[in-house]
């Protein structure tokens, strides 16, 4: 990956919320929005760091290859450890 976000942008990858039953059936949880892992941050971003799991506004995320770029203001929160 050679994508470097600029200014207040964050590069993220989608972490889909899937759950597998004991018999191996994969269930997608529609009531839980997909989360994202931070891969890179622009120089003006201080709120999140690489590796954080965040909840972005997917409607405002721009697709770049298999990743997404979103402004820091379009990230609602960081998931706790």
PDB file with SEQRES, HELIX, SHEET and CRYST1 records, atoms N, CA, C and O in Angstrom:
SEQRES   1 A   81  UNK UNK UNK UNK UNK UNK UNK UNK UNK UNK UNK UNK UNK          
SEQRES   2 A   81  UNK UNK UNK UNK UNK UNK UNK UNK UNK UNK UNK UNK UNK          
SEQRES   3 A   81  UNK UNK UNK UNK UNK UNK UNK UNK UNK UNK UNK UNK UNK          
SEQRES   4 A   81  UNK UNK UNK UNK UNK UNK UNK UNK UNK UNK UNK UNK UNK          
SEQRES   5 A   81  UNK UNK UNK UNK UNK UNK UNK UNK UNK UNK UNK UNK UNK          
SEQRES   6 A   81  UNK UNK UNK UNK UNK UNK UNK UNK UNK UNK UNK UNK UNK          
SEQRES   7 A   81  UNK UNK UNK                                                  
HELIX    1 AA1 UNK A   58  UNK A   60  5                                   3    
HELIX    2 AA2 UNK A   72  UNK A   74  5                                   3    
SHEET    1 AA1 2 UNK A  18  UNK A  20  0                                        
SHEET    2 AA1 2 UNK A  26  UNK A  28 -1                                        
SHEET    1 AA2 6 UNK A  62  UNK A  64  0                                        
SHEET    2 AA2 6 UNK A  67  UNK A  71 -1                                        
SHEET    3 AA2 6 UNK A   9  UNK A  15 -1                                        
SHEET    4 AA2 6 UNK A  35  UNK A  41 -1                                        
SHEET    5 AA2 6 UNK A  53  UNK A  56 -1                                        
SHEET    6 AA2 6 UNK A  75  UNK A  78 -1                                        
CRYST1    1.000    1.000    1.000  90.00  90.00  90.00 P 1           1          
ATOM      1  N   UNK A   1       0.849  -1.169   0.000  1.00  0.00           N  
ATOM      2  CA  UNK A   1       0.000   0.000   0.000  1.00  0.00           C  
ATOM      3  C   UNK A   1       0.894   1.232   0.000  1.00  0.00           C  
ATOM      4  O   UNK A   1       1.815   1.357   0.808  1.00  0.00           O  
ATOM      5  N   UNK A   2       0.603   2.123  -0.914  1.00  0.00           N  
ATOM      6  CA  UNK A   2       1.405   3.328  -1.024  1.00  0.00           C  
ATOM      7  C   UNK A   2       0.480   4.543  -1.100  1.00  0.00           C  
ATOM      8  O   UNK A   2       0.624   5.386  -1.986  1.00  0.00           O  
ATOM      9  N   UNK A   3      -0.461   4.627  -0.176  1.00  0.00           N  
ATOM     10  CA  UNK A   3      -1.423   5.723  -0.133  1.00  0.00           C  
ATOM     11  C   UNK A   3      -1.145   6.538   1.126  1.00  0.00           C  
ATOM     12  O   UNK A   3      -1.142   6.008   2.237  1.00  0.00           O  
ATOM     13  N   UNK A   4      -0.912   7.829   0.935  1.00  0.00           N  
ATOM     14  CA  UNK A   4      -0.610   8.710   2.065  1.00  0.00           C  
ATOM     15  C   UNK A   4      -1.689   9.793   2.135  1.00  0.00           C  
ATOM     16  O   UNK A   4      -1.767  10.638   1.244  1.00  0.00           O  
ATOM     17  N   UNK A   5      -2.525   9.780   3.185  1.00  0.00           N  
ATOM     18  CA  UNK A   5      -3.561  10.808   3.293  1.00  0.00           C  
ATOM     19  C   UNK A   5      -2.966  12.178   3.585  1.00  0.00           C  
ATOM     20  O   UNK A   5      -1.938  12.295   4.253  1.00  0.00           O  
ATOM     21  N   UNK A   6      -3.622  13.203   3.078  1.00  0.00           N  
ATOM     22  CA  UNK A   6      -3.173  14.574   3.264  1.00  0.00           C  
ATOM     23  C   UNK A   6      -4.069  15.308   4.255  1.00  0.00           C  
ATOM     24  O   UNK A   6      -5.215  14.917   4.475  1.00  0.00           O  
ATOM     25  N   UNK A   7      -3.551  16.351   4.837  1.00  0.00           N  
ATOM     26  CA  UNK A   7      -4.274  17.267   5.726  1.00  0.00           C  
ATOM     27  C   UNK A   7      -5.032  16.535   6.839  1.00  0.00           C  
ATOM     28  O   UNK A   7      -4.421  15.884   7.686  1.00  0.00           O  
ATOM     29  N   UNK A   8      -6.362  16.644   6.832  1.00  0.00           N  
ATOM     30  CA  UNK A   8      -7.175  16.070   7.911  1.00  0.00           C  
ATOM     31  C   UNK A   8      -7.854  14.766   7.488  1.00  0.00           C  
ATOM     32  O   UNK A   8      -8.936  14.441   7.976  1.00  0.00           O  
ATOM     33  N   UNK A   9      -7.223  14.028   6.587  1.00  0.00           N  
ATOM     34  CA  UNK A   9      -7.808  12.784   6.074  1.00  0.00           C  
ATOM     35  C   UNK A   9      -7.221  11.567   6.791  1.00  0.00           C  
ATOM     36  O   UNK A   9      -6.110  11.605   7.319  1.00  0.00           O  
ATOM     37  N   UNK A  10      -8.017  10.475   6.791  1.00  0.00           N  
ATOM     38  CA  UNK A  10      -7.623   9.220   7.428  1.00  0.00           C  
ATOM     39  C   UNK A  10      -7.865   8.088   6.432  1.00  0.00           C  
ATOM     40  O   UNK A  10      -8.931   8.018   5.821  1.00  0.00           O  
ATOM     41  N   UNK A  11      -6.893   7.211   6.269  1.00  0.00           N  
ATOM     42  CA  UNK A  11      -7.034   6.033   5.416  1.00  0.00           C  
ATOM     43  C   UNK A  11      -7.488   4.872   6.292  1.00  0.00           C  
ATOM     44  O   UNK A  11      -6.851   4.563   7.299  1.00  0.00           O  
ATOM     45  N   UNK A  12      -8.600   4.222   5.905  1.00  0.00           N  
ATOM     46  CA  UNK A  12      -9.168   3.151   6.715  1.00  0.00           C  
ATOM     47  C   UNK A  12      -9.463   1.929   5.851  1.00  0.00           C  
ATOM     48  O   UNK A  12      -9.579   2.030   4.630  1.00  0.00           O  
ATOM     49  N   UNK A  13      -9.583   0.773   6.506  1.00  0.00           N  
ATOM     50  CA  UNK A  13     -10.056  -0.429   5.834  1.00  0.00           C  
ATOM     51  C   UNK A  13     -11.277  -0.938   6.587  1.00  0.00           C  
ATOM     52  O   UNK A  13     -11.316  -0.921   7.817  1.00  0.00           O  
ATOM     53  N   UNK A  14     -12.270  -1.388   5.833  1.00  0.00           N  
ATOM     54  CA  UNK A  14     -13.537  -1.844   6.422  1.00  0.00           C  
ATOM     55  C   UNK A  14     -13.344  -3.168   7.153  1.00  0.00           C  
ATOM     56  O   UNK A  14     -12.701  -4.090   6.651  1.00  0.00           O  
ATOM     57  N   UNK A  15     -13.917  -3.236   8.348  1.00  0.00           N  
ATOM     58  CA  UNK A  15     -13.973  -4.468   9.131  1.00  0.00           C  
ATOM     59  C   UNK A  15     -15.442  -4.859   9.213  1.00  0.00           C  
ATOM     60  O   UNK A  15     -16.186  -4.320  10.032  1.00  0.00           O  
ATOM     61  N   UNK A  16     -15.855  -5.780   8.380  1.00  0.00           N  
ATOM     62  CA  UNK A  16     -17.264  -6.157   8.354  1.00  0.00           C  
ATOM     63  C   UNK A  16     -17.628  -6.939   9.609  1.00  0.00           C  
ATOM     64  O   UNK A  16     -16.855  -7.768  10.089  1.00  0.00           O  
ATOM     65  N   UNK A  17     -18.809  -6.664  10.125  1.00  0.00           N  
ATOM     66  CA  UNK A  17     -19.321  -7.365  11.299  1.00  0.00           C  
ATOM     67  C   UNK A  17     -19.978  -8.662  10.850  1.00  0.00           C  
ATOM     68  O   UNK A  17     -21.130  -8.669  10.418  1.00  0.00           O  
ATOM     69  N   UNK A  18     -19.244  -9.742  10.954  1.00  0.00           N  
ATOM     70  CA  UNK A  18     -19.798 -11.042  10.602  1.00  0.00           C  
ATOM     71  C   UNK A  18     -19.656 -11.969  11.797  1.00  0.00           C  
ATOM     72  O   UNK A  18     -18.724 -11.852  12.593  1.00  0.00           O  
ATOM     73  N   UNK A  19     -20.580 -12.871  11.900  1.00  0.00           N  
ATOM     74  CA  UNK A  19     -20.539 -13.845  12.972  1.00  0.00           C  
ATOM     75  C   UNK A  19     -20.827 -15.200  12.362  1.00  0.00           C  
ATOM     76  O   UNK A  19     -21.669 -15.322  11.473  1.00  0.00           O  
ATOM     77  N   UNK A  20     -20.138 -16.207  12.832  1.00  0.00           N  
ATOM     78  CA  UNK A  20     -20.318 -17.546  12.308  1.00  0.00           C  
ATOM     79  C   UNK A  20     -21.026 -18.407  13.343  1.00  0.00           C  
ATOM     80  O   UNK A  20     -20.678 -18.398  14.524  1.00  0.00           O  
ATOM     81  N   UNK A  21     -22.025 -19.151  12.882  1.00  0.00           N  
ATOM     82  CA  UNK A  21     -22.731 -20.053  13.788  1.00  0.00           C  
ATOM     83  C   UNK A  21     -21.863 -21.291  14.021  1.00  0.00           C  
ATOM     84  O   UNK A  21     -20.848 -21.479  13.351  1.00  0.00           O  
ATOM     85  N   UNK A  22     -22.263 -22.124  14.965  1.00  0.00           N  
ATOM     86  CA  UNK A  22     -21.489 -23.337  15.255  1.00  0.00           C  
ATOM     87  C   UNK A  22     -21.457 -24.289  14.067  1.00  0.00           C  
ATOM     88  O   UNK A  22     -20.535 -25.095  13.948  1.00  0.00           O  
ATOM     89  N   UNK A  23     -22.449 -24.205  13.189  1.00  0.00           N  
ATOM     90  CA  UNK A  23     -22.463 -25.074  12.011  1.00  0.00           C  
ATOM     91  C   UNK A  23     -21.711 -24.469  10.829  1.00  0.00           C  
ATOM     92  O   UNK A  23     -21.633 -25.088   9.767  1.00  0.00           O  
ATOM     93  N   UNK A  24     -21.150 -23.254  11.000  1.00  0.00           N  
ATOM     94  CA  UNK A  24     -20.328 -22.643   9.955  1.00  0.00           C  
ATOM     95  C   UNK A  24     -21.053 -21.649   9.075  1.00  0.00           C  
ATOM     96  O   UNK A  24     -20.467 -21.148   8.115  1.00  0.00           O  
ATOM     97  N   UNK A  25     -22.304 -21.345   9.367  1.00  0.00           N  
ATOM     98  CA  UNK A  25     -23.044 -20.363   8.583  1.00  0.00           C  
ATOM     99  C   UNK A  25     -22.618 -18.960   9.019  1.00  0.00           C  
ATOM    100  O   UNK A  25     -22.614 -18.644  10.209  1.00  0.00           O  
ATOM    101  N   UNK A  26     -22.262 -18.127   8.046  1.00  0.00           N  
ATOM    102  CA  UNK A  26     -21.821 -16.764   8.344  1.00  0.00           C  
ATOM    103  C   UNK A  26     -23.023 -15.840   8.325  1.00  0.00           C  
ATOM    104  O   UNK A  26     -23.770 -15.791   7.347  1.00  0.00           O  
ATOM    105  N   UNK A  27     -23.205 -15.102   9.422  1.00  0.00           N  
ATOM    106  CA  UNK A  27     -24.318 -14.167   9.556  1.00  0.00           C  
ATOM    107  C   UNK A  27     -23.790 -12.751   9.589  1.00  0.00           C  
ATOM    108  O   UNK A  27     -22.865 -12.451  10.345  1.00  0.00           O  
ATOM    109  N   UNK A  28     -24.359 -11.879   8.786  1.00  0.00           N  
ATOM    110  CA  UNK A  28     -24.000 -10.467   8.813  1.00  0.00           C  
ATOM    111  C   UNK A  28     -24.971  -9.768   9.744  1.00  0.00           C  
ATOM    112  O   UNK A  28     -26.184  -9.915   9.595  1.00  0.00           O  
ATOM    113  N   UNK A  29     -24.459  -9.010  10.703  1.00  0.00           N  
ATOM    114  CA  UNK A  29     -25.295  -8.290  11.666  1.00  0.00           C  
ATOM    115  C   UNK A  29     -25.727  -6.965  11.065  1.00  0.00           C  
ATOM    116  O   UNK A  29     -24.935  -6.023  11.011  1.00  0.00           O  
ATOM    117  N   UNK A  30     -26.960  -6.878  10.618  1.00  0.00           N  
ATOM    118  CA  UNK A  30     -27.431  -5.649   9.998  1.00  0.00           C  
ATOM    119  C   UNK A  30     -27.648  -4.534  11.016  1.00  0.00           C  
ATOM    120  O   UNK A  30     -27.606  -3.358  10.656  1.00  0.00           O  
ATOM    121  N   UNK A  31     -27.881  -4.886  12.292  1.00  0.00           N  
ATOM    122  CA  UNK A  31     -28.110  -3.856  13.301  1.00  0.00           C  
ATOM    123  C   UNK A  31     -26.808  -3.207  13.767  1.00  0.00           C  
ATOM    124  O   UNK A  31     -26.849  -2.167  14.424  1.00  0.00           O  
ATOM    125  N   UNK A  32     -25.670  -3.787  13.446  1.00  0.00           N  
ATOM    126  CA  UNK A  32     -24.379  -3.223  13.825  1.00  0.00           C  
ATOM    127  C   UNK A  32     -23.669  -2.698  12.578  1.00  0.00           C  
ATOM    128  O   UNK A  32     -23.418  -3.470  11.653  1.00  0.00           O  
ATOM    129  N   UNK A  33     -23.341  -1.411  12.529  1.00  0.00           N  
ATOM    130  CA  UNK A  33     -22.636  -0.887  11.353  1.00  0.00           C  
ATOM    131  C   UNK A  33     -21.203  -1.421  11.292  1.00  0.00           C  
ATOM    132  O   UNK A  33     -20.598  -1.740  12.315  1.00  0.00           O  
ATOM    133  N   UNK A  34     -20.678  -1.509  10.070  1.00  0.00           N  
ATOM    134  CA  UNK A  34     -19.301  -1.956   9.891  1.00  0.00           C  
ATOM    135  C   UNK A  34     -18.330  -0.948  10.502  1.00  0.00           C  
ATOM    136  O   UNK A  34     -18.495   0.265  10.371  1.00  0.00           O  
ATOM    137  N   UNK A  35     -17.331  -1.480  11.161  1.00  0.00           N  
ATOM    138  CA  UNK A  35     -16.274  -0.648  11.743  1.00  0.00           C  
ATOM    139  C   UNK A  35     -15.120  -0.560  10.746  1.00  0.00           C  
ATOM    140  O   UNK A  35     -15.178  -1.143   9.663  1.00  0.00           O  
ATOM    141  N   UNK A  36     -14.074   0.169  11.120  1.00  0.00           N  
ATOM    142  CA  UNK A  36     -12.910   0.312  10.253  1.00  0.00           C  
ATOM    143  C   UNK A  36     -11.641   0.392  11.087  1.00  0.00           C  
ATOM    144  O   UNK A  36     -11.657   0.869  12.222  1.00  0.00           O  
ATOM    145  N   UNK A  37     -10.543  -0.080  10.512  1.00  0.00           N  
ATOM    146  CA  UNK A  37      -9.232   0.033  11.149  1.00  0.00           C  
ATOM    147  C   UNK A  37      -8.458   1.137  10.447  1.00  0.00           C  
ATOM    148  O   UNK A  37      -8.436   1.203   9.218  1.00  0.00           O  
ATOM    149  N   UNK A  38      -7.819   2.009  11.233  1.00  0.00           N  
ATOM    150  CA  UNK A  38      -7.029   3.119  10.703  1.00  0.00           C  
ATOM    151  C   UNK A  38      -5.695   2.572  10.203  1.00  0.00           C  
ATOM    152  O   UNK A  38      -4.970   1.902  10.938  1.00  0.00           O  
ATOM    153  N   UNK A  39      -5.383   2.869   8.936  1.00  0.00           N  
ATOM    154  CA  UNK A  39      -4.132   2.416   8.327  1.00  0.00           C  
ATOM    155  C   UNK A  39      -3.089   3.521   8.219  1.00  0.00           C  
ATOM    156  O   UNK A  39      -1.889   3.258   8.298  1.00  0.00           O  
ATOM    157  N   UNK A  40      -3.554   4.774   8.037  1.00  0.00           N  
ATOM    158  CA  UNK A  40      -2.642   5.917   7.932  1.00  0.00           C  
ATOM    159  C   UNK A  40      -3.424   7.179   8.242  1.00  0.00           C  
ATOM    160  O   UNK A  40      -4.639   7.231   8.048  1.00  0.00           O  
ATOM    161  N   UNK A  41      -2.724   8.193   8.722  1.00  0.00           N  
ATOM    162  CA  UNK A  41      -3.370   9.469   9.051  1.00  0.00           C  
ATOM    163  C   UNK A  41      -2.603  10.614   8.408  1.00  0.00           C  
ATOM    164  O   UNK A  41      -1.389  10.539   8.218  1.00  0.00           O  
ATOM    165  N   UNK A  42      -3.334  11.679   8.074  1.00  0.00           N  
ATOM    166  CA  UNK A  42      -2.718  12.876   7.530  1.00  0.00           C  
ATOM    167  C   UNK A  42      -1.995  13.658   8.618  1.00  0.00           C  
ATOM    168  O   UNK A  42      -2.182  13.379   9.803  1.00  0.00           O  
ATOM    169  N   UNK A  43      -1.172  14.632   8.239  1.00  0.00           N  
ATOM    170  CA  UNK A  43      -0.364  15.372   9.214  1.00  0.00           C  
ATOM    171  C   UNK A  43      -1.170  16.233  10.179  1.00  0.00           C  
ATOM    172  O   UNK A  43      -0.663  16.594  11.241  1.00  0.00           O  
ATOM    173  N   UNK A  44      -2.412  16.570   9.839  1.00  0.00           N  
ATOM    174  CA  UNK A  44      -3.231  17.416  10.717  1.00  0.00           C  
ATOM    175  C   UNK A  44      -4.116  16.607  11.662  1.00  0.00           C  
ATOM    176  O   UNK A  44      -4.912  17.186  12.401  1.00  0.00           O  
ATOM    177  N   UNK A  45      -3.991  15.292  11.650  1.00  0.00           N  
ATOM    178  CA  UNK A  45      -4.856  14.429  12.467  1.00  0.00           C  
ATOM    179  C   UNK A  45      -4.154  14.078  13.771  1.00  0.00           C  
ATOM    180  O   UNK A  45      -3.052  13.531  13.765  1.00  0.00           O  
ATOM    181  N   UNK A  46      -4.803  14.398  14.892  1.00  0.00           N  
ATOM    182  CA  UNK A  46      -4.246  14.063  16.207  1.00  0.00           C  
ATOM    183  C   UNK A  46      -5.200  13.198  17.034  1.00  0.00           C  
ATOM    184  O   UNK A  46      -4.816  12.670  18.077  1.00  0.00           O  
ATOM    185  N   UNK A  47      -6.441  13.055  16.567  1.00  0.00           N  
ATOM    186  CA  UNK A  47      -7.457  12.355  17.346  1.00  0.00           C  
ATOM    187  C   UNK A  47      -7.350  10.833  17.282  1.00  0.00           C  
ATOM    188  O   UNK A  47      -7.697  10.150  18.246  1.00  0.00           O  
ATOM    189  N   UNK A  48      -6.879  10.301  16.170  1.00  0.00           N  
ATOM    190  CA  UNK A  48      -6.747   8.850  16.015  1.00  0.00           C  
ATOM    191  C   UNK A  48      -5.330   8.519  15.589  1.00  0.00           C  
ATOM    192  O   UNK A  48      -4.587   9.382  15.121  1.00  0.00           O  
ATOM    193  N   UNK A  49      -4.968   7.259  15.758  1.00  0.00           N  
ATOM    194  CA  UNK A  49      -3.648   6.815  15.326  1.00  0.00           C  
ATOM    195  C   UNK A  49      -3.779   5.486  14.589  1.00  0.00           C  
ATOM    196  O   UNK A  49      -4.813   4.821  14.661  1.00  0.00           O  
ATOM    197  N   UNK A  50      -2.737   5.118  13.895  1.00  0.00           N  
ATOM    198  CA  UNK A  50      -2.725   3.876  13.127  1.00  0.00           C  
ATOM    199  C   UNK A  50      -3.019   2.704  14.057  1.00  0.00           C  
ATOM    200  O   UNK A  50      -2.431   2.583  15.131  1.00  0.00           O  
ATOM    201  N   UNK A  51      -3.941   1.842  13.623  1.00  0.00           N  
ATOM    202  CA  UNK A  51      -4.318   0.678  14.407  1.00  0.00           C  
ATOM    203  C   UNK A  51      -5.617   0.836  15.168  1.00  0.00           C  
ATOM    204  O   UNK A  51      -6.212  -0.162  15.576  1.00  0.00           O  
ATOM    205  N   UNK A  52      -6.080   2.073  15.373  1.00  0.00           N  
ATOM    206  CA  UNK A  52      -7.350   2.297  16.063  1.00  0.00           C  
ATOM    207  C   UNK A  52      -8.502   1.710  15.251  1.00  0.00           C  
ATOM    208  O   UNK A  52      -8.460   1.696  14.021  1.00  0.00           O  
ATOM    209  N   UNK A  53      -9.529   1.227  15.949  1.00  0.00           N  
ATOM    210  CA  UNK A  53     -10.763   0.774  15.307  1.00  0.00           C  
ATOM    211  C   UNK A  53     -11.796   1.864  15.539  1.00  0.00           C  
ATOM    212  O   UNK A  53     -12.080   2.238  16.676  1.00  0.00           O  
ATOM    213  N   UNK A  54     -12.359   2.374  14.431  1.00  0.00           N  
ATOM    214  CA  UNK A  54     -13.229   3.545  14.494  1.00  0.00           C  
ATOM    215  C   UNK A  54     -14.570   3.269  13.820  1.00  0.00           C  
ATOM    216  O   UNK A  54     -14.738   2.279  13.107  1.00  0.00           O  
ATOM    217  N   UNK A  55     -15.520   4.172  14.063  1.00  0.00           N  
ATOM    218  CA  UNK A  55     -16.822   4.120  13.400  1.00  0.00           C  
ATOM    219  C   UNK A  55     -16.945   5.333  12.484  1.00  0.00           C  
ATOM    220  O   UNK A  55     -17.259   6.427  12.952  1.00  0.00           O  
ATOM    221  N   UNK A  56     -16.702   5.156  11.179  1.00  0.00           N  
ATOM    222  CA  UNK A  56     -16.810   6.273  10.250  1.00  0.00           C  
ATOM    223  C   UNK A  56     -18.234   6.423   9.709  1.00  0.00           C  
ATOM    224  O   UNK A  56     -19.059   5.519   9.840  1.00  0.00           O  
ATOM    225  N   UNK A  57     -18.500   7.557   9.113  1.00  0.00           N  
ATOM    226  CA  UNK A  57     -19.727   7.770   8.357  1.00  0.00           C  
ATOM    227  C   UNK A  57     -19.444   7.236   6.958  1.00  0.00           C  
ATOM    228  O   UNK A  57     -18.810   7.910   6.146  1.00  0.00           O  
ATOM    229  N   UNK A  58     -19.920   6.016   6.679  1.00  0.00           N  
ATOM    230  CA  UNK A  58     -19.595   5.360   5.407  1.00  0.00           C  
ATOM    231  C   UNK A  58     -20.131   6.117   4.205  1.00  0.00           C  
ATOM    232  O   UNK A  58     -19.601   5.972   3.103  1.00  0.00           O  
ATOM    233  N   UNK A  59     -21.170   6.923   4.392  1.00  0.00           N  
ATOM    234  CA  UNK A  59     -21.718   7.702   3.286  1.00  0.00           C  
ATOM    235  C   UNK A  59     -20.784   8.805   2.813  1.00  0.00           C  
ATOM    236  O   UNK A  59     -20.925   9.309   1.700  1.00  0.00           O  
ATOM    237  N   UNK A  60     -19.839   9.175   3.649  1.00  0.00           N  
ATOM    238  CA  UNK A  60     -18.886  10.242   3.303  1.00  0.00           C  
ATOM    239  C   UNK A  60     -17.488   9.715   3.005  1.00  0.00           C  
ATOM    240  O   UNK A  60     -16.573  10.500   2.756  1.00  0.00           O  
ATOM    241  N   UNK A  61     -17.314   8.404   3.027  1.00  0.00           N  
ATOM    242  CA  UNK A  61     -15.998   7.807   2.763  1.00  0.00           C  
ATOM    243  C   UNK A  61     -15.794   7.644   1.261  1.00  0.00           C  
ATOM    244  O   UNK A  61     -16.702   7.221   0.546  1.00  0.00           O  
ATOM    245  N   UNK A  62     -14.604   7.978   0.792  1.00  0.00           N  
ATOM    246  CA  UNK A  62     -14.251   7.834  -0.619  1.00  0.00           C  
ATOM    247  C   UNK A  62     -13.437   6.554  -0.807  1.00  0.00           C  
ATOM    248  O   UNK A  62     -12.439   6.343  -0.120  1.00  0.00           O  
ATOM    249  N   UNK A  63     -13.863   5.710  -1.733  1.00  0.00           N  
ATOM    250  CA  UNK A  63     -13.164   4.453  -1.998  1.00  0.00           C  
ATOM    251  C   UNK A  63     -11.876   4.711  -2.772  1.00  0.00           C  
ATOM    252  O   UNK A  63     -11.863   5.455  -3.753  1.00  0.00           O  
ATOM    253  N   UNK A  64     -10.794   4.081  -2.313  1.00  0.00           N  
ATOM    254  CA  UNK A  64      -9.496   4.151  -2.982  1.00  0.00           C  
ATOM    255  C   UNK A  64      -8.952   2.730  -3.002  1.00  0.00           C  
ATOM    256  O   UNK A  64      -8.504   2.218  -1.976  1.00  0.00           O  
ATOM    257  N   UNK A  65      -8.992   2.089  -4.174  1.00  0.00           N  
ATOM    258  CA  UNK A  65      -8.646   0.681  -4.303  1.00  0.00           C  
ATOM    259  C   UNK A  65      -9.546  -0.108  -3.351  1.00  0.00           C  
ATOM    260  O   UNK A  65     -10.766   0.024  -3.441  1.00  0.00           O  
ATOM    261  N   UNK A  66      -9.013  -0.904  -2.464  1.00  0.00           N  
ATOM    262  CA  UNK A  66      -9.849  -1.652  -1.512  1.00  0.00           C  
ATOM    263  C   UNK A  66      -9.961  -0.940  -0.166  1.00  0.00           C  
ATOM    264  O   UNK A  66     -10.476  -1.511   0.795  1.00  0.00           O  
ATOM    265  N   UNK A  67      -9.486   0.295  -0.091  1.00  0.00           N  
ATOM    266  CA  UNK A  67      -9.502   1.080   1.141  1.00  0.00           C  
ATOM    267  C   UNK A  67     -10.460   2.256   1.005  1.00  0.00           C  
ATOM    268  O   UNK A  67     -11.101   2.429  -0.031  1.00  0.00           O  
ATOM    269  N   UNK A  68     -10.551   3.068   2.068  1.00  0.00           N  
ATOM    270  CA  UNK A  68     -11.408   4.252   2.061  1.00  0.00           C  
ATOM    271  C   UNK A  68     -10.652   5.409   2.693  1.00  0.00           C  
ATOM    272  O   UNK A  68      -9.810   5.212   3.569  1.00  0.00           O  
ATOM    273  N   UNK A  69     -10.965   6.627   2.236  1.00  0.00           N  
ATOM    274  CA  UNK A  69     -10.417   7.848   2.825  1.00  0.00           C  
ATOM    275  C   UNK A  69     -11.591   8.648   3.359  1.00  0.00           C  
ATOM    276  O   UNK A  69     -12.597   8.834   2.674  1.00  0.00           O  
ATOM    277  N   UNK A  70     -11.451   9.119   4.589  1.00  0.00           N  
ATOM    278  CA  UNK A  70     -12.510   9.897   5.235  1.00  0.00           C  
ATOM    279  C   UNK A  70     -11.861  11.050   6.002  1.00  0.00           C  
ATOM    280  O   UNK A  70     -10.739  10.923   6.492  1.00  0.00           O  
ATOM    281  N   UNK A  71     -12.575  12.174   6.103  1.00  0.00           N  
ATOM    282  CA  UNK A  71     -12.096  13.287   6.922  1.00  0.00           C  
ATOM    283  C   UNK A  71     -12.227  12.898   8.388  1.00  0.00           C  
ATOM    284  O   UNK A  71     -13.108  12.119   8.751  1.00  0.00           O  
ATOM    285  N   UNK A  72     -11.371  13.429   9.212  1.00  0.00           N  
ATOM    286  CA  UNK A  72     -11.416  13.117  10.646  1.00  0.00           C  
ATOM    287  C   UNK A  72     -12.765  13.521  11.253  1.00  0.00           C  
ATOM    288  O   UNK A  72     -13.238  12.860  12.177  1.00  0.00           O  
ATOM    289  N   UNK A  73     -13.376  14.567  10.763  1.00  0.00           N  
ATOM    290  CA  UNK A  73     -14.673  15.012  11.288  1.00  0.00           C  
ATOM    291  C   UNK A  73     -15.798  14.029  10.974  1.00  0.00           C  
ATOM    292  O   UNK A  73     -16.869  14.106  11.575  1.00  0.00           O  
ATOM    293  N   UNK A  74     -15.567  13.099  10.033  1.00  0.00           N  
ATOM    294  CA  UNK A  74     -16.575  12.107   9.674  1.00  0.00           C  
ATOM    295  C   UNK A  74     -16.363  10.774  10.386  1.00  0.00           C  
ATOM    296  O   UNK A  74     -16.951   9.761  10.007  1.00  0.00           O  
ATOM    297  N   UNK A  75     -15.521  10.779  11.415  1.00  0.00           N  
ATOM    298  CA  UNK A  75     -15.359   9.603  12.277  1.00  0.00           C  
ATOM    299  C   UNK A  75     -16.089   9.923  13.578  1.00  0.00           C  
ATOM    300  O   UNK A  75     -15.777  10.896  14.265  1.00  0.00           O  
ATOM    301  N   UNK A  76     -17.073   9.073  13.900  1.00  0.00           N  
ATOM    302  CA  UNK A  76     -17.923   9.335  15.070  1.00  0.00           C  
ATOM    303  C   UNK A  76     -17.209   9.046  16.374  1.00  0.00           C  
ATOM    304  O   UNK A  76     -17.281   9.845  17.308  1.00  0.00           O  
ATOM    305  N   UNK A  77     -16.511   7.898  16.455  1.00  0.00           N  
ATOM    306  CA  UNK A  77     -15.841   7.546  17.699  1.00  0.00           C  
ATOM    307  C   UNK A  77     -14.831   6.443  17.478  1.00  0.00           C  
ATOM    308  O   UNK A  77     -14.803   5.798  16.429  1.00  0.00           O  
ATOM    309  N   UNK A  78     -13.989   6.235  18.502  1.00  0.00           N  
ATOM    310  CA  UNK A  78     -12.982   5.174  18.520  1.00  0.00           C  
ATOM    311  C   UNK A  78     -13.509   4.077  19.443  1.00  0.00           C  
ATOM    312  O   UNK A  78     -13.977   4.359  20.546  1.00  0.00           O  
ATOM    313  N   UNK A  79     -13.433   2.830  18.991  1.00  0.00           N  
ATOM    314  CA  UNK A  79     -13.844   1.714  19.848  1.00  0.00           C  
ATOM    315  C   UNK A  79     -12.807   1.514  20.937  1.00  0.00           C  
ATOM    316  O   UNK A  79     -11.606   1.571  20.674  1.00  0.00           O  
ATOM    317  N   UNK A  80     -13.266   1.279  22.160  1.00  0.00           N  
ATOM    318  CA  UNK A  80     -12.377   1.076  23.294  1.00  0.00           C  
ATOM    319  C   UNK A  80     -11.715  -0.285  23.255  1.00  0.00           C  
ATOM    320  O   UNK A  80     -12.154  -1.190  22.546  1.00  0.00           O  
ATOM    321  N   UNK A  81     -10.668  -0.410  24.015  1.00  0.00           N  
ATOM    322  CA  UNK A  81      -9.908  -1.652  24.088  1.00  0.00           C  
ATOM    323  C   UNK A  81     -10.650  -2.679  24.903  1.00  0.00           C  
ATOM    324  O   UNK A  81     -10.164  -3.797  25.078  1.00  0.00           O  
TER     325      UNK A  81                                                      
END                                                                             
